[in-house]
Amino acid sequence: MKKVKVGVAGYGVIGQRLADGVARQEDMELVGVADVAPTLAVRALKEKGMPYALYLASDDRKAEFDALGIPVAGSMEDMVRQCDVVLDSSPGGIGAKNKELYQRLGKKAIFQGGEKNSVADVFFHGYANYEKGLDKDFLKLTSCNTTGLIRSVDCLDRAFGIDRVAITIIRRVADPGDYHRGLTNALQIDKAPSHQAVDLMTIMPHVEATGILVHTPITHGHIITVVATGKQKITKQMALEAFSKHPRIRLVRIDQGFLGNASLFRYARDLGNPRGDMYEIALWEDSIVESGDSIMYAINIPQEAVTIPETMDGIRAVMHLQDTSAEATAKTNQYLGIGKWK
C-alpha cells in the first residue's frame, strides 16, 4: 500500500498533535515537521530522541538550533517537496503566506481555523461536508469550538433534521502556558452572533444558527450549550440514542464525577492519554432537556486535540482515500482509537 506523505508546518499546540495523529494513521507517512524557532516543543522533541524529522521554516535562527544540538533535516521547502499534502498549523496569517510555496511546488495543503476562509477551496468538516473536499487542493478546518459544535448538530441533523440552533459558548481564555493573555479575574462577552454560529451555517447552510460567546479565565476546554430545533420534535431519549452512536461524542454524567471541564481533562490524564488529550467531545446526559419543540444540551470542547480527527479526515478527502464521510471517518477513528470505550 502506497502511503500518503504528510508534513506539518508549525510545531506548536496543534502541530504537535497533528504530527502524532498522522503517525498513527497506517495509510499515511509523516515526512517531518517544520518550525521557525527552538521552542519548548522543539526542545522536547529533541529530548524524546527526535522521533520526527525537523525542518527549518526560516534560516534566520539556525545558529540557535545548532547551539542546542538540535538536528535539522533541511529547509521547510525541502520538507514540502517530499509531501503529498501539508498540514499548516502556523500562526494565523502565516499559513496564507505559506500557500504561495505550496502552490509553487504543486502541493495540497490543509489549514487550521486561524486562517481566513478565503485561503482554501473548501471550509471543511469530516462529518458534515466531507464529499465537498474530495480531490481539492486546499481545505480549511473549522475552529475547535465549531468542530465539536458541528459534530453534535450534524449528529442530530442526520437522524432527525435540524432547522435552527442557538448556542452559548463559555470559552477558555487561553491554552495552558499562554502567559501573554495575562492573568485575569473577569468574564468578557463578544458581540453576537459568534463566529462559530456563522461558521456552522457556512458548513451546514440549511440550518439557521445564532450564538453568544463569553470568555472565561480558564485554560482546559470550552463548554457550549446548544438549543436545537428539529424538523420534528426531538425527545431526550431520541437525542440520547443518536448521540450514543456517534464515535466522537462521549456521553458523561455529573454523578459519575464529570463535574466540568477540569474533570474531563483529569480523566484524560488518568487514561494515560498523551498530554491529557481527548479527541472526543463530552456531552452531559444531565444537560439534555426538552423545551417545547426544541432540545437543549451542553458539550465540552477539548480545544487542543478536538480538530485532529477532522484534519485526518481532510487528508483522506484531498487525496481521495475514501469516497464517503462514513468510510473516511471510520478509518480515522480506527487508527486514532476513537470510540473504543463505547
Backbone hydrogen bonds, N-H to C=O, Kabsch-Sander energy under -0.5 kcal/mol:
donor,donor_aa,acceptor,acceptor_aa,energy
4,V,27,D,-2.2
6,V,4,V,-0.5
6,V,29,E,-3.0
7,G,85,V,-1.6
8,V,32,G,-2.0
9,A,87,L,-2.5
10,G,8,V,-0.7
10,G,34,A,-3.1
12,G,10,G,-0.7
16,Q,12,G,-2.4
17,R,13,V,-0.7
18,L,14,I,-2.5
19,A,15,G,-2.4
20,D,16,Q,-2.0
21,G,17,R,-2.3
22,V,18,L,-2.7
23,A,19,A,-2.3
24,R,20,D,-0.9
24,R,21,G,-0.6
25,Q,22,V,-1.6
26,E,24,R,-0.7
28,M,25,Q,-1.9
29,E,4,V,-3.2
31,V,6,V,-3.2
31,V,29,E,-0.8
32,G,6,V,-0.7
33,V,53,A,-2.8
34,A,8,V,-2.5
35,D,55,Y,-2.0
39,T,37,A,-2.3
43,R,39,T,-2.6
44,A,40,L,-2.5
45,L,41,A,-1.7
46,K,42,V,-1.9
47,E,43,R,-2.3
48,K,44,A,-1.7
49,G,46,K,-2.0
50,M,45,L,-2.4
55,Y,33,V,-2.9
56,L,74,G,-2.6
57,A,35,D,-2.4
57,A,55,Y,-0.5
61,R,58,S,-0.5
62,K,59,D,-1.6
64,E,61,R,-1.0
65,F,61,R,-1.2
66,D,62,K,-2.4
67,A,63,A,-2.4
68,L,64,E,-1.4
69,G,66,D,-1.2
70,I,65,F,-2.6
73,A,54,L,-3.5
74,G,54,L,-0.6
76,M,56,L,-2.4
79,M,75,S,-1.7
80,V,76,M,-2.8
81,R,77,E,-2.3
82,Q,78,D,-0.8
82,Q,79,M,-1.1
83,C,79,M,-0.6
83,C,80,V,-1.4
84,D,5,K,-3.2
85,V,5,K,-1.7
86,V,108,K,-2.0
87,L,7,G,-3.2
88,D,86,V,-0.8
88,D,110,I,-2.7
89,S,9,A,-2.7
89,S,87,L,-0.8
94,I,91,P,-2.1
95,G,91,P,-0.8
97,K,93,G,-1.0
98,N,94,I,-2.5
99,K,95,G,-1.6
100,E,97,K,-1.1
101,L,97,K,-0.5
101,L,98,N,-1.0
102,Y,98,N,-1.8
103,Q,99,K,-2.9
104,R,100,E,-2.2
105,L,101,L,-2.0
106,G,102,Y,-0.6
106,G,103,Q,-0.8
107,K,102,Y,-3.0
108,K,84,D,-1.5
109,A,137,D,-2.5
110,I,86,V,-2.6
111,F,139,L,-3.0
112,Q,88,D,-1.4
115,E,112,Q,-1.7
119,V,116,K,-2.0
120,A,117,N,-1.8
121,D,138,F,-2.4
122,V,138,F,-1.3
124,F,122,V,-0.6
124,F,140,K,-3.1
129,N,125,H,-1.9
132,K,129,N,-1.2
133,G,129,N,-0.6
133,G,130,Y,-2.0
134,L,131,E,-1.0
135,D,317,A,-2.2
136,K,133,G,-1.7
139,L,109,A,-1.8
140,K,122,V,-2.2
141,L,111,F,-3.3
142,T,124,F,-0.9
147,T,143,S,-2.8
148,G,144,C,-2.1
149,L,145,N,-2.5
150,I,146,T,-2.8
151,R,147,T,-1.9
152,S,148,G,-1.8
153,V,149,L,-2.5
154,D,150,I,-3.3
155,C,151,R,-1.7
156,L,152,S,-1.8
157,D,153,V,-2.7
158,R,154,D,-2.6
159,A,155,C,-1.4
160,F,156,L,-3.1
161,G,156,L,-1.0
161,G,157,D,-0.7
163,D,229,T,-2.7
164,R,229,T,-1.4
165,V,208,E,-2.8
166,A,227,V,-2.0
167,I,210,T,-2.3
168,T,225,T,-2.2
169,I,212,I,-2.9
170,I,168,T,-0.6
170,I,223,I,-3.4
171,R,169,I,-0.9
171,R,214,V,-3.1
173,V,216,T,-1.4
173,V,218,I,-1.4
174,A,218,I,-1.1
178,D,175,D,-2.1
179,Y,177,G,-1.8
181,R,178,D,-1.5
182,G,179,Y,-2.0
184,T,182,G,-0.6
188,Q,215,H,-1.6
190,D,213,L,-2.3
194,S,211,G,-1.1
197,A,194,S,-0.6
198,V,194,S,-1.6
199,D,195,H,-3.2
200,L,196,Q,-2.4
201,M,197,A,-1.7
202,T,198,V,-1.4
203,I,199,D,-2.1
204,M,200,L,-3.5
207,V,204,M,-2.2
208,E,163,D,-3.0
210,T,165,V,-1.4
212,I,167,I,-1.9
214,V,169,I,-3.3
215,H,188,Q,-3.5
216,T,171,R,-3.3
218,I,216,T,-2.3
221,G,219,T,-1.2
222,H,301,I,-1.9
223,I,170,I,-2.1
224,I,299,I,-2.5
225,T,168,T,-2.7
226,V,297,Y,-3.0
227,V,166,A,-2.5
228,A,226,V,-0.6
228,A,295,I,-3.1
229,T,164,R,-2.9
230,G,228,A,-0.6
230,G,293,D,-0.8
231,K,161,G,-1.9
234,I,293,D,-0.6
235,T,233,K,-0.6
239,A,235,T,-2.4
240,L,236,K,-2.8
241,E,237,Q,-2.3
242,A,238,M,-2.0
243,F,239,A,-3.0
244,S,240,L,-2.5
245,K,241,E,-0.8
245,K,242,A,-0.8
246,H,243,F,-1.3
249,I,246,H,-1.6
250,R,281,I,-3.3
251,L,249,I,-0.6
252,V,283,L,-2.3
256,Q,253,R,-1.0
257,G,254,I,-2.1
258,F,253,R,-1.4
259,L,257,G,-1.7
264,L,260,G,-1.4
265,F,261,N,-2.0
266,R,262,A,-2.5
267,Y,263,S,-2.2
268,A,264,L,-2.2
269,R,265,F,-1.8
270,D,266,R,-2.5
271,L,267,Y,-1.9
272,G,269,R,-1.3
273,N,268,A,-2.1
276,G,273,N,-2.4
277,D,274,P,-2.0
281,I,248,R,-2.2
282,A,300,N,-1.2
283,L,250,R,-2.8
284,W,298,A,-1.7
285,E,252,V,-3.0
285,E,283,L,-0.5
287,S,284,W,-1.2
288,I,285,E,-1.4
289,V,287,S,-0.6
289,V,296,M,-2.4
291,S,294,S,-3.0
294,S,291,S,-2.4
295,I,228,A,-2.7
296,M,289,V,-2.9
297,Y,226,V,-2.0
299,I,224,I,-2.6
300,N,282,A,-2.8
301,I,222,H,-3.0
303,Q,301,I,-1.5
305,A,302,P,-1.7
306,V,302,P,-2.0
308,I,305,A,-1.5
310,E,306,V,-0.5
311,T,307,T,-1.8
312,M,308,I,-2.0
313,D,309,P,-2.2
314,G,310,E,-1.7
315,I,311,T,-1.8
316,R,312,M,-1.8
317,A,313,D,-1.9
318,V,314,G,-2.7
319,M,315,I,-2.1
320,H,317,A,-1.2
321,L,316,R,-2.5
322,Q,316,R,-0.7
328,A,324,T,-2.5
329,T,325,S,-3.0
330,A,326,A,-1.4
331,K,327,E,-1.6
332,T,328,A,-2.4
333,N,329,T,-2.8
334,Q,330,A,-2.2
335,Y,331,K,-2.3
336,L,332,T,-2.1
337,G,333,N,-0.9
337,G,334,Q,-0.5
338,I,333,N,-2.2
340,K,337,G,-1.0
342,K,339,G,-1.6
